[in-house]
Amino acid sequence: MTHVRSEALFARASAVTPGGVNSPVRAFRAVGGTPRFIRSASGSRLTDVDGNEYVDLVGSWGPMLLGHAHPEVLAAVGEALARGTSYGAPTQAEVELAEEIVQRTPVDQVRLVSSGTEATMSAVRLARGFTGRDVVVKFAGCYHGHVDALLASAGSGLTTLAVPGTPGVPESATALTRVLRYNDAEALEALFAEEGEHVACVITEAAPGNMGVVPPDPGFNQLLARTCADHGALFVSDEVMTGFRVSRQGQWGLDGATEGWAPDLMTFGKVMGGGFPAAAFGGRADVMAMLSPVGPVYQAGTLSGNPIAATAGLTTLRLATDEVYVRVGAVAELVKEAADKALSDAGVAHAVQATGTMFSVFFADGPVRDYDAAQRQDTAAYAAFFHAMLDRGVYLPPSAYEAWFLSSAHDDAAVGTIVDALPHAARAAADAQEAARG
C-alpha cells in the first residue's frame, strides 16, 4: 500500500494544526508511522486519500453502529439539510430524539448538548448544584472528556500518549476530585466512611472503554448506586461510549435493568449522534428540575439539539433494532475468537475482554480489572500488531488502550479480511516481543 498523499497531507496539517490532528490519538504517535487521511467511508470500509481500502474496526470511535453512510440515515439527513442547518430554536427532531432516549433508558428527562465532554461537565455541575456539595469521586483509567476536574488519572489519549499529569489544569481544579482504583469496593467504602457527607457524586464509565474494555465486576455498579443513595450523593453513569452500543439499552441494560438499580444521572454520546456531534445528559426528574431555565443550575449551547445531528441520531436509534444488536454481537464473537486463537497460536500473552458487543485485546497476562493492570500491557507488541493489520487492510485503533468497534455492516467478506490478517499480525507481535528480549 502506498500512502504518499497521506504523508503530504500530514506535513501540511502539522504546519497549521498541533501534531497535525484535531484529536491526539489520531496522530499515530503510540504506534508510529503516518496517520491515514480518509477520503470516504461506506458500510464497514474506509478508503484513504491514496485509494487504499480498509475494513474499519474504529467506527469513528463507536458511533457507526449501522456502518458508514447508511442509506436511510443519509436520506433523513439530506431532507433535514434541505430545511436548513441550524435555527437556534426548538425543533421536532430534538423532541423525538429525547423521547427515544427516555424510552430506552431509566432517565426521566434529557438535555441535548454537542459533545461527550460537555455532557459530563454539565452532569457534574448539576450534581453539585443539586446536592450542595463539592467533592467528586472518579476512577483511575475512566475518561470523561477533557473536563478539568475529571482529567485526574484519566485513560484514553492521556494514557496512549503518556501525558504526565494534566498540564494546564490548576491544582485547584482537581483539589475536590477523589480518584479510586476501578473495581475496588473496599476503597469506595473507605472513602465514603471518611468523606461521604461532602461527596456530590460518583462518576464512572458504565463499563470503561478508554483504558481498553474493562467490565465492571458483578455487582460493582449496583454497589456504586447503593453507596451514593446511602450517603445522599448522586451516581453518574457515563454511557457516552457504551450507550446504545453494547446493547439496545446500553450498559444499564446489561446490569442495571437486571439488578434493579438506576443511576441518578447518565451521559450519552456517539451512537445517539449517528456520526454527528451530539451528546446528552439526563436523569431523575427532580434532579433535572434544578437545570436552567426551570432551576438555578446554568447550562446552554448554541448548537445543542442541532436539527441535522438530532435527525441523524434519531434515525440511527430507530434503525438500531434487536436484530442489529444480534448481528453485531455475532460478528464480535467471531472476531474475538479469531483474535484469541491467532495470538494464542503465536504464543503472545493477551486477554480479550468485552462488555456486550464492545471489546478490546490487551497484550498482557491474565484479566485486566483496573488501570494499573491495563498500563502493564506490551504496547510495543500492539504497535507491531497494528501495522501488520493495517498492511493487510484492517484499520484498528492506533492505541492499545481503546476499544474495537464492529457494525451491522460488517459482512462475511469484511470478517474474512480480518480473520485472514490476524495470524500475520500475531506473528508480528511475537517477533516484536522476541526482538525486545534480545
Secondary structure as UniProt FT lines:
FT   HELIX           4..16
FT   HELIX           18..20
FT   HELIX           24..27
FT   TURN            29..31
FT   STRAND          38..43
FT   STRAND          45..48
FT   TURN            49..50
FT   STRAND          53..56
FT   HELIX           59..61
FT   TURN            62..63
FT   TURN            65..66
FT   HELIX           71..82
FT   HELIX           92..104
FT   STRAND          109..113
FT   HELIX           116..131
FT   STRAND          135..139
FT   TURN            140..141
FT   HELIX           148..150
FT   TURN            152..153
FT   HELIX           157..160
FT   TURN            161..162
FT   TURN            167..168
FT   HELIX           171..174
FT   TURN            175..176
FT   STRAND          177..180
FT   TURN            182..183
FT   HELIX           185..195
FT   HELIX           196..198
FT   STRAND          199..205
FT   TURN            210..211
FT   TURN            218..219
FT   HELIX           220..231
FT   STRAND          234..239
FT   TURN            240..246
FT   TURN            248..249
FT   HELIX           250..254
FT   HELIX           256..259
FT   STRAND          265..268
FT   HELIX           270..273
FT   TURN            274..275
FT   STRAND          279..283
FT   HELIX           285..288
FT   TURN            289..290
FT   TURN            292..294
FT   TURN            302..305
FT   HELIX           307..319
FT   HELIX           322..345
FT   TURN            346..347
FT   STRAND          351..355
FT   TURN            356..357
FT   STRAND          358..362
FT   HELIX           371..375
FT   HELIX           379..391
FT   TURN            392..393
FT   STRAND          394..395
FT   TURN            400..401
FT   TURN            408..409
FT   HELIX           412..437
//
